[in-house]
Amino acid sequence: MPKRKNKKKKRISIFPLLIIILIGAIGFYYTHTIEGAITSIVGFFILYIAFTIWRKTRGFRRLRKAGIKEIDQMTGEEFEQYLGMLFKKRGFKVSFTKASGDYGADLILKDREDIIAVQAKRYSGTVGVKAVQEIIGALKMYEATEAWVVTNSYFTKQAEKLAETNEVYLIDRDELIEIILGKS
């Protein structure tokens, strides 16, 4: 006997509706017209949209200004976003892979000649062989011509040896700082 799936009923939140009614009532109270109520509701939506846009761009501005100390405090996802903006600024077309099941690549960079699979590792310790192995696996999956591993830390000797054998380009903390400063 097949199990029944529990269907969740969609509930309409009453709170936003109450806010809209309240704003309309305030507009009506001060103007004593329906047009005043509608104007106050439209004005509220314009302010809400402007605030939402400001809040989102503020986050991107913070990422753009980030130095290595700020990078050390980022989450892995924020680090990926930061690298995406950094590489986009350097002329690459950047696409992000999905968070899980990414086959070892976090970013795909494209320029005129190459497709580059990038593994981003925001670590507090050293980055080991596993990161290099993951990006090697991503090469064929994304039909990439190059593989990079980028970290805010450093790599183990074993990771460096495996990367050299498989022609994986490693960007460690020192080189990342140079890229951020525009020296590389």
N, C-alpha and C positions, 0 to 999 in steps of 0.2 A: 504494500500500500504506500503510494508516494506521500511524502511529507508536504504539508501545506506551507506555503511561504507566508510569513506574516507581512501583510502590506501595511506600511506606515501611512497614516493619513497625513496629508500635507496640512499643516496648520498655518494660517495666515496670522502673522504677528500683528497684534492690535496696537502696539506701542507706536510704530511709525504713523499709523492712521490717526492716533490721538494727537501726535505732534502736529500733523498737518491741520487737523481741525482747530487746535489751539492757536496756531499761527494765523489761520483764516479768521478766527474769532477776534484776535487782537487787531488785525487789519480792519475788520468790520467795526469794532468798538471805536477806533480812532477816526474812521471816515464815515461811518454809518451808510456805507454802500457796498454792494456786492463786488464792484470793481476794486475797491480797496482791499477786500478780503482776498480776491484773486491775485492782485498785485503783490500783497505780502507773501502769499504762498509761492509765487513765481520768484520773487526776490530771495526767499529762503532757499529754493532749489539752486539758484545761481550761486549764492554764497556757499552752499553745501558742496557743489561741484568744484568751485574754486578752491575751497579748503582741501578737498580730496586730492586735487591735482598738486597743490602746494606740498601736501604731506608726502606724496609719492616722489616728487622731484627733490625734496629735501633729503631723502634717503639716497638717491643717486648722487647728489652733490657731496654727501658725506663720503660715499665710496670713492668718488673721483679725487677727493683731497686726502685720502688715506695714505699714511706712510706705513713703514714696516711695523711699527709698534701697534698701530690700529689693526693691521692685518693679523697680527698675532692674537688679537682678541675676537676676530670674526669667527662665525660658524663656517663649516665647510661650504654650505650653499652660498653664503655671502662672499666667500673667497672665489668661488666659481663665477659669480656675477661680476666681481671686481676684475678678475682676469679677462672676462668677456669684454668689459669696457676698455681695459688696457689694450687688448689686441685689436679691438675695433678702431681705437685711436691710432694704432700703428698701421692701419690700412687693410686689415683682414676682414672678410665677411665671416661673422661669428654665428654659430648655431649651438644651442644647448641640447644635450641628450636628456632623456627623462631621468629622474632621480634614482629610480631602482631599475635594474635590468638594463644598465647602460652599456654592457659588454666591455667595460673597462675604460671608456672614454667619457669625459665630462663635457668637453667642448670639441666642436669640429670647426677648424679654421680653414678658410679657402682664400687663395689669392689666384692670380692668373695661371700659375703653373702647378701649384700643389694643393693637396688636401691633407691637412694635419690633424691627427687625433691627439687630443691633449687630456692627460690625467692630472687633475688638480689635487694636491695633497697639502692641506693646512694642518701641520703637525707641530707639536711642541718637542717631540723627540726626533730621532733620525728616521728617514724614510728608507725602508728595506726593499728587498728583492720583489716582494709581492706587487708593488706598484708598477714595476717595470714589466713583470709578467702580465699584468692586467692590460697594459697599453699595447704589448706585443699582440695579445689576443684581439684587440680592437682594430688593428691595422686592416685585416681582411674584411672584417665585419662592415667597416665604414668605407672600404675601398680607398684607404688613405695611402698617401705616398711617403708620409713621415709620421713619426710618433714622438711626442714630447711628454715629459713628466715635469710639472712645475710645483715647487714647494716653497714655503716660507722658512724652511729648515735646511738641513743638509742630508746627503745620501750616505748610506753605508758603503763600505768598499765593495761588498758583494753586489750591491745594486749598481754601482758604477761599472764593475766588470761585466755584468750581464747586459747593461745598456750599451757598452762599447761593442760587445760581441754582436748585438742585434741592431746596431745603428739607431739606438734610441737617444734622443737629445735630452739631456738633463739640465734643468734650470734650477739652481739652488738659491739660497737666501741672498748671497752676494750678487749673483747675476740678476735676480729679480729686482733688487734695489737699483742696479744700473739701468734696467729697463724702465722702472718707475721714474727715475730721474732723467730718462731720455738719452743716456750715454751709450746705450747698446742698441 
